[in-house]
Amino acid sequence: MDRSDKQTLISNFVSLTLVQWANYLLPLLTLPFLFRVLTAERYGLVAFAQAFMQYFVILTDFGFSLSATREISTNRADDKAVARIFSSVMLIKLALLLVSFLLLVVLILTVPKFRDTWPVFLLSFGIVIGQVLFPLWFFQGIERMKYVALLNLLARLVFTVLVFAVIREKSDYLLVPLFNSLGALAMGIIGMTLALVKFKVSLTAPSAESLKKHIKAAHHIFAGKIAVTFYTTSNVVILGLFSSDAIVGFYAAGEKIVRAVQGLEIPFSQATYPYVSKLAGQSPLAALRFIRRVIPPVAAVTGLISIALFLAAPMIARIALGQASQESARVIRILAFLPLIVGVAIVYGNLFLLSLGLARVWARIVIVSGAVSLAGAALFVGVLKMGYVGLSVNVVLTESLILLLCFRAYRKTSRDLLSRAE
């Protein structure tokens, strides 16, 4: 790694760390306040709606967060190529946004749970619009993550201030999705403006061939990301379908705390992915050597984080959630080892397999694991009636399966690379 690459990598890592602090830790400041003011029931309803919006976020992203990032990264010196990629991806995403909204309207009109609380879902849909407008994949591809960091931080700070300044009682629960959506929309509009004005990306009329090319490049990743939702976002949704909003609130609060800690790992993978992709394009063996170097420190750091989270679970829940913390403390303790499991799996899966263009292998792993997760959730929650405890156990088992399968694929691929090099 030369000096300029190292400086870019460090800069992106610092910027993405700020993004994660904004995305995960700032909401933790509002969690104790919202949980107490809204009560577990209303908090659970808002969490259910936000979790459901992630299905539409995944649909509209369509895997472009990885495939388009790789395309922009490898073509960043060609302005015409960047314009074609940008225009094609945005047109597809806007079409998927329209499909998502129509699907939401159908659900509101036909499903009682959605019809009875429709304002929560409509107000939450602004998150999807904001995600479509914000070209995260573009900024990742050109390795200019400081803009992502600043906009995320601004949006989350505004949300945090509004929550503490405006929300006063249980009936104010609709303001939570409204504030979230306003922040996402503002970030999306500003991000799009930066891409078009500051970085002078030209919008062109993409050809049918270009659209097909980008859909084909992303569809394996899209299938994998759908499967990922089966064992992440779908947890809250499944629990909401089988349990009360209060139970959903207890689980969502505990999971949010764990995911906030786990989310601190994401800057490393997001900052490193464009670099490893470029390295793999030059020499797959060089990418393999890089992965081998980063595994031990990643495992050591995430292992310590998991142990600390497990030991401190009761105290964390009590501080964050007050007297109604016992149920969420159980969730935190069961999920405590996710930082270790997921952190290592990301290195083997996202950084190694995807950077080498093995999207089909990665998609197969998460699709199988997602199917197993759905079956496990149905068993633990629907049949055995274990509620949030069963769901938490199912999450850990699913993530462990993903780690095992990613490691198997990594080992096989690395052996093939080494044998061809001999």
C-alpha positions as CSV (number, residue, x, y, z in Angstrom):
1,M,0.0,0.0,0.0
2,D,1.6,3.3,-1.1
3,R,1.4,6.5,1.0
4,S,-1.5,8.1,-0.9
5,D,-3.6,4.9,-0.7
6,K,-2.9,4.7,3.0
7,Q,-3.9,8.4,3.6
8,T,-7.1,7.9,1.6
9,L,-8.0,4.7,3.5
10,I,-7.4,6.4,6.9
11,S,-9.4,9.5,5.8
12,N,-12.3,7.4,4.7
13,F,-12.2,5.3,7.8
14,V,-12.3,8.4,10.1
15,S,-15.2,9.8,8.0
16,L,-17.1,6.6,8.1
17,T,-16.6,6.3,11.8
18,L,-18.3,9.7,12.2
19,V,-21.1,8.3,10.0
20,Q,-21.6,5.3,12.3
21,W,-21.5,7.5,15.4
22,A,-24.2,9.6,13.8
23,N,-26.3,6.6,12.6
24,Y,-26.1,4.5,15.8
25,L,-24.8,6.4,18.8
26,L,-26.8,9.6,18.4
27,P,-30.1,7.7,18.3
28,L,-29.0,6.0,21.6
29,L,-29.1,9.4,23.2
30,T,-32.8,9.7,22.3
31,L,-33.6,6.0,23.1
32,P,-34.0,6.4,26.9
33,F,-36.1,9.5,26.4
34,L,-38.4,8.0,23.7
35,F,-38.8,4.7,25.5
36,R,-40.0,6.5,28.6
37,V,-42.2,9.1,27.0
38,L,-43.8,7.0,24.3
39,T,-44.0,3.9,26.4
40,A,-42.9,0.5,25.1
41,E,-46.1,0.0,23.1
42,R,-45.8,3.2,21.0
43,Y,-42.0,2.9,20.8
44,G,-42.6,-0.7,19.4
45,L,-45.0,0.6,16.8
46,V,-42.6,3.2,15.6
47,A,-39.8,0.6,15.5
48,F,-42.0,-1.8,13.6
49,A,-42.7,0.8,10.9
50,Q,-39.1,1.8,10.6
51,A,-38.0,-1.8,10.3
52,F,-40.6,-2.4,7.6
53,M,-39.3,0.6,5.6
54,Q,-36.0,-1.3,5.4
55,Y,-37.6,-3.7,2.9
56,F,-38.2,-0.8,0.6
57,V,-34.7,0.5,1.3
58,I,-33.3,-2.8,0.2
59,L,-35.5,-2.9,-2.9
60,T,-34.6,0.5,-4.0
61,D,-30.9,0.0,-3.3
62,F,-30.9,-3.2,-5.4
63,G,-27.4,-4.1,-4.5
64,F,-26.0,-0.9,-6.0
65,S,-24.3,0.1,-2.7
66,L,-21.7,-2.6,-3.6
67,S,-22.0,-3.1,-7.4
68,A,-22.2,0.6,-8.3
69,T,-19.4,1.4,-5.8
70,R,-17.2,-1.0,-7.6
71,E,-18.1,0.4,-11.0
72,I,-17.5,4.0,-10.0
73,S,-14.2,3.0,-8.3
74,T,-12.8,1.4,-11.3
75,N,-14.0,4.1,-13.8
76,R,-13.5,7.2,-11.7
77,A,-11.0,8.7,-14.1
78,D,-13.5,8.5,-17.0
79,D,-16.1,11.2,-16.7
80,K,-18.3,9.8,-19.5
81,A,-18.3,6.4,-17.9
82,V,-19.1,7.9,-14.5
83,A,-22.0,9.8,-16.0
84,R,-23.4,6.6,-17.7
85,I,-23.1,4.7,-14.4
86,F,-24.7,7.5,-12.3
87,S,-27.6,8.1,-14.7
88,S,-28.4,4.4,-15.1
89,V,-28.3,3.6,-11.4
90,M,-30.5,6.6,-10.5
91,L,-33.1,5.9,-13.1
92,I,-33.4,2.3,-11.9
93,K,-33.6,3.4,-8.3
94,L,-36.3,6.0,-9.0
95,A,-38.4,3.3,-10.8
96,L,-38.0,1.0,-7.8
97,L,-39.0,3.9,-5.5
98,L,-42.3,4.2,-7.4
99,V,-42.9,0.4,-7.1
100,S,-42.2,0.6,-3.4
101,F,-44.7,3.4,-2.8
102,L,-47.4,1.5,-4.7
103,L,-46.7,-1.6,-2.7
104,L,-47.0,0.4,0.5
105,V,-50.4,1.8,-0.6
106,V,-51.6,-1.7,-1.3
107,L,-50.6,-2.8,2.1
108,I,-52.3,0.1,3.8
109,L,-55.5,-0.6,1.9
110,T,-55.6,-4.4,2.4
111,V,-53.8,-5.3,5.7
112,P,-55.5,-4.3,9.0
113,K,-52.2,-3.7,11.0
114,F,-51.1,-1.2,8.3
115,R,-54.6,0.3,7.8
116,D,-55.2,0.9,11.5
117,T,-51.9,2.8,11.9
118,W,-51.3,4.1,8.4
119,P,-49.9,7.6,9.3
120,V,-46.9,5.9,10.9
121,F,-46.0,4.1,7.7
122,L,-46.6,7.0,5.4
123,L,-44.5,9.3,7.5
124,S,-41.7,6.7,7.7
125,F,-41.6,6.3,3.9
126,G,-39.6,9.6,3.7
127,I,-36.6,7.5,4.8
128,V,-36.9,5.5,1.6
129,I,-37.1,8.6,-0.6
130,G,-34.0,10.1,1.1
131,Q,-32.0,6.9,0.7
132,V,-32.8,6.8,-3.0
133,L,-31.7,10.5,-3.5
134,F,-28.5,10.2,-1.5
135,P,-25.8,8.7,-3.8
136,L,-23.8,6.9,-1.1
137,W,-22.4,4.5,-3.6
138,F,-21.0,7.4,-5.7
139,F,-19.2,8.9,-2.7
140,Q,-17.8,5.5,-1.7
141,G,-16.7,4.9,-5.3
142,I,-14.7,8.1,-5.5
143,E,-13.5,7.6,-1.9
144,R,-14.8,11.0,-0.7
145,M,-16.6,9.8,2.5
146,K,-16.2,13.0,4.4
147,Y,-19.3,14.4,2.7
148,V,-21.3,11.4,3.8
149,A,-20.0,11.8,7.3
150,L,-20.9,15.5,7.6
151,L,-24.4,15.1,6.1
152,N,-25.2,12.1,8.3
153,L,-24.0,13.9,11.4
154,L,-26.0,17.0,10.5
155,A,-29.2,15.0,9.9
156,R,-28.9,13.0,13.1
157,L,-28.0,16.1,15.2
158,V,-31.1,17.9,13.8
159,F,-33.3,14.8,14.6
160,T,-31.8,14.6,18.2
161,V,-32.4,18.3,18.9
162,L,-36.0,18.1,17.5
163,V,-36.8,15.0,19.6
164,F,-35.7,16.6,22.9
165,A,-37.2,20.0,22.0
166,V,-40.6,19.0,20.7
167,I,-41.7,15.6,21.9
168,R,-43.4,15.8,25.3
169,E,-46.0,13.0,25.6
170,K,-47.2,9.6,24.2
171,S,-49.4,11.2,21.6
172,D,-46.4,12.8,19.9
173,Y,-45.2,9.4,18.6
174,L,-45.9,10.4,15.0
175,L,-43.3,13.1,15.2
176,V,-40.5,10.5,15.4
177,P,-41.0,9.1,11.9
178,L,-41.6,12.6,10.6
179,F,-38.3,13.9,12.0
180,N,-36.5,10.8,10.7
181,S,-37.9,11.3,7.2
182,L,-37.1,15.0,7.2
183,G,-33.5,14.3,8.1
184,A,-33.2,11.6,5.4
185,L,-34.8,13.9,2.7
186,A,-32.5,16.8,3.5
187,M,-29.5,14.5,3.4
188,G,-30.6,13.1,0.1
189,I,-31.2,16.4,-1.6
190,I,-27.9,17.9,-0.4
191,G,-26.0,14.8,-1.4
192,M,-27.4,14.7,-4.9
193,T,-26.7,18.4,-5.3
194,L,-23.0,17.8,-4.3
195,A,-22.7,15.0,-6.8
196,L,-24.1,17.1,-9.6
197,V,-22.6,20.5,-8.8
198,K,-19.4,20.0,-6.9
199,F,-18.3,16.8,-8.6
200,K,-19.8,17.8,-12.0
201,V,-21.5,14.5,-12.7
202,S,-23.5,14.8,-15.9
203,L,-26.9,13.3,-16.3
204,T,-27.5,11.4,-19.5
205,A,-30.2,9.3,-21.0
206,P,-29.1,5.8,-20.3
207,S,-29.5,3.2,-23.0
208,A,-31.5,0.0,-22.5
209,E,-28.2,-1.9,-22.7
210,S,-26.7,0.1,-19.9
211,L,-29.7,-0.4,-17.7
212,K,-29.6,-4.2,-18.3
213,K,-25.9,-4.3,-17.6
214,H,-26.2,-2.6,-14.2
215,I,-29.3,-4.7,-13.2
216,K,-27.3,-7.8,-14.1
217,A,-24.3,-6.7,-12.1
218,A,-26.3,-6.0,-9.0
219,H,-28.9,-8.7,-9.0
220,H,-26.9,-11.3,-7.1
221,I,-26.0,-8.8,-4.5
222,F,-29.7,-7.7,-4.4
223,A,-30.7,-11.3,-3.8
224,G,-28.2,-11.5,-1.0
225,K,-29.3,-8.3,0.6
226,I,-32.9,-9.5,0.6
227,A,-31.8,-12.6,2.4
228,V,-29.9,-10.4,4.9
229,T,-33.1,-8.7,5.9
230,F,-34.5,-12.1,6.8
231,Y,-32.2,-12.3,9.8
232,T,-31.8,-8.5,10.5
233,T,-34.8,-6.2,9.8
234,S,-37.3,-9.1,9.6
235,N,-36.7,-9.9,13.3
236,V,-38.7,-6.9,14.4
237,V,-41.3,-7.4,11.7
238,I,-41.8,-11.1,12.6
239,L,-42.0,-10.3,16.3
240,G,-44.6,-7.6,15.6
241,L,-46.8,-10.0,13.7
242,F,-46.8,-12.6,16.5
243,S,-46.5,-10.4,19.6
244,S,-47.7,-7.1,21.1
245,D,-46.2,-3.8,20.3
246,A,-44.8,-3.7,23.9
247,I,-42.8,-6.9,23.3
248,V,-41.5,-5.5,20.1
249,G,-40.5,-2.4,22.0
250,F,-38.4,-4.4,24.5
251,Y,-36.7,-6.4,21.7
252,A,-36.1,-3.4,19.5
253,A,-34.6,-1.3,22.3
254,G,-32.1,-4.1,23.3
255,E,-31.2,-4.9,19.6
256,K,-30.7,-1.2,18.9
257,I,-28.1,-1.0,21.6
258,V,-26.2,-4.1,20.3
259,R,-26.5,-3.0,16.7
260,A,-25.1,0.4,17.7
261,V,-22.0,-1.2,19.1
262,Q,-21.7,-3.6,16.2
263,G,-22.2,-0.7,13.8
264,L,-18.9,0.7,14.9
265,E,-17.3,-2.0,12.7
266,I,-18.9,-0.8,9.5
267,P,-16.6,2.1,8.9
268,F,-13.7,-0.3,8.5
269,S,-15.4,-2.5,5.9
270,Q,-16.9,0.4,4.0
271,A,-13.6,2.3,3.9
272,T,-11.6,-0.8,3.0
273,Y,-13.9,-2.3,0.4
274,P,-13.0,0.1,-2.5
275,Y,-9.3,-0.3,-1.7
276,V,-9.5,-4.2,-1.6
277,S,-11.6,-4.1,-4.8
278,K,-9.0,-2.1,-6.6
279,L,-6.3,-4.4,-5.2
280,A,-8.1,-7.5,-6.3
281,G,-8.4,-6.1,-9.8
282,Q,-4.6,-5.7,-9.9
283,S,-3.7,-8.9,-8.1
284,P,-6.1,-11.3,-6.3
285,L,-3.1,-12.7,-4.3
286,A,-2.4,-9.2,-3.0
287,A,-6.0,-8.9,-1.8
288,L,-5.7,-12.3,-0.1
289,R,-2.5,-11.2,1.7
290,F,-4.3,-8.1,2.9
291,I,-7.3,-10.0,4.2
292,R,-4.9,-12.4,6.1
293,R,-3.3,-9.4,7.8
294,V,-6.5,-7.8,9.0
295,I,-8.3,-10.9,10.3
296,P,-6.3,-11.2,13.6
297,P,-6.7,-7.5,14.8
298,V,-10.4,-7.5,13.7
299,A,-11.1,-10.7,15.7
300,A,-9.2,-9.4,18.7
301,V,-10.9,-6.0,18.9
302,T,-14.4,-7.3,18.2
303,G,-13.9,-10.1,20.7
304,L,-13.1,-7.6,23.4
305,I,-16.1,-5.5,22.5
306,S,-18.4,-8.6,22.7
307,I,-17.1,-9.6,26.1
308,A,-17.6,-6.1,27.5
309,L,-21.1,-6.0,26.1
310,F,-22.0,-9.3,27.6
311,L,-20.7,-8.4,31.1
312,A,-22.2,-4.9,31.1
313,A,-25.6,-5.8,29.6
314,P,-27.7,-5.3,32.8
315,M,-26.1,-2.0,33.6
316,I,-26.4,-0.7,30.0
317,A,-30.1,-1.7,29.9
318,R,-30.8,-0.1,33.3
319,I,-29.1,3.2,32.3
320,A,-30.8,3.4,28.9
321,L,-34.3,2.1,29.7
322,G,-34.9,2.6,33.4
323,Q,-37.0,0.3,35.4
324,A,-38.5,-1.6,32.4
325,S,-35.0,-2.9,31.5
326,Q,-35.0,-6.5,32.5
327,E,-36.4,-7.8,29.3
328,S,-34.1,-5.8,27.1
329,A,-31.1,-6.8,29.2
330,R,-31.7,-10.4,28.2
331,V,-31.8,-9.4,24.6
332,I,-28.5,-7.5,24.9
333,R,-26.8,-10.4,26.7
334,I,-27.9,-13.0,24.1
335,L,-26.9,-10.8,21.2
336,A,-23.6,-9.6,22.8
337,F,-21.3,-11.8,20.7
338,L,-22.7,-10.4,17.4
339,P,-19.8,-7.8,17.1
340,L,-17.3,-10.7,17.0
341,I,-19.3,-13.0,14.8
342,V,-20.4,-10.4,12.3
343,G,-17.1,-8.5,12.3
344,V,-15.1,-11.5,11.1
345,A,-17.8,-12.7,8.7
346,I,-17.8,-9.3,7.0
347,V,-14.0,-9.6,6.3
348,Y,-14.4,-13.1,4.8
349,G,-17.6,-12.2,3.0
350,N,-17.9,-8.6,2.0
351,L,-14.3,-7.7,1.8
352,F,-12.9,-10.9,0.3
353,L,-15.6,-12.6,-1.7
354,L,-17.3,-9.5,-3.1
355,S,-14.0,-7.7,-3.9
356,L,-13.0,-10.7,-6.0
357,G,-16.2,-10.6,-7.9
358,L,-17.7,-13.7,-6.2
359,A,-21.1,-12.1,-5.6
360,R,-22.9,-15.3,-6.6
361,V,-21.1,-17.3,-3.9
362,W,-21.8,-14.6,-1.3
363,A,-25.5,-14.4,-2.3
364,R,-25.9,-18.1,-2.1
365,I,-24.5,-18.0,1.5
366,V,-26.9,-15.3,2.7
367,I,-29.9,-16.8,0.9
368,V,-29.4,-20.1,2.5
369,S,-28.8,-18.5,5.9
370,G,-31.8,-16.2,5.4
371,A,-34.1,-19.2,4.7
372,V,-32.7,-20.9,7.8
373,S,-33.3,-17.8,9.8
374,L,-37.0,-17.5,8.7
375,A,-37.6,-21.1,9.6
376,G,-35.9,-20.6,13.0
377,A,-37.9,-17.4,13.7
378,A,-41.2,-19.2,12.8
379,L,-40.2,-22.1,15.2
380,F,-38.9,-20.0,18.1
381,V,-41.5,-17.2,18.0
382,G,-44.5,-18.7,16.2
383,V,-44.5,-22.4,17.4
384,L,-42.5,-22.4,20.7
385,K,-43.8,-18.9,21.7
386,M,-40.3,-17.9,23.1
387,G,-40.8,-14.3,22.1
388,Y,-37.8,-12.0,22.1
389,V,-35.6,-14.6,23.8
390,G,-36.1,-17.2,21.0
391,L,-35.7,-14.5,18.4
392,S,-32.4,-13.4,19.9
393,V,-31.1,-16.9,20.0
394,N,-32.1,-17.4,16.4
395,V,-30.2,-14.3,15.3
396,V,-27.0,-15.5,16.9
397,L,-27.4,-19.0,15.3
398,T,-28.0,-17.4,11.9
399,E,-25.0,-15.1,12.1
400,S,-22.8,-18.0,13.2
401,L,-23.9,-20.0,10.2
402,I,-23.0,-17.1,7.9
403,L,-19.6,-16.9,9.5
404,L,-19.0,-20.6,9.0
405,L,-20.1,-20.6,5.3
406,C,-18.1,-17.4,4.5
407,F,-15.0,-19.0,6.1
408,R,-15.5,-22.2,4.0
409,A,-15.8,-20.1,0.8
410,Y,-12.7,-18.0,1.8
411,R,-10.6,-21.1,2.5
412,K,-11.6,-22.8,-0.8
413,T,-11.0,-19.6,-2.9
414,S,-7.6,-18.9,-1.2
415,R,-6.4,-22.4,-1.9
416,D,-7.4,-22.1,-5.5
417,L,-5.5,-18.8,-5.8
418,L,-2.4,-20.2,-4.2
419,S,-2.4,-23.3,-6.3
420,R,-2.7,-21.3,-9.5
421,A,0.2,-19.1,-8.4
422,E,2.5,-22.1,-7.9
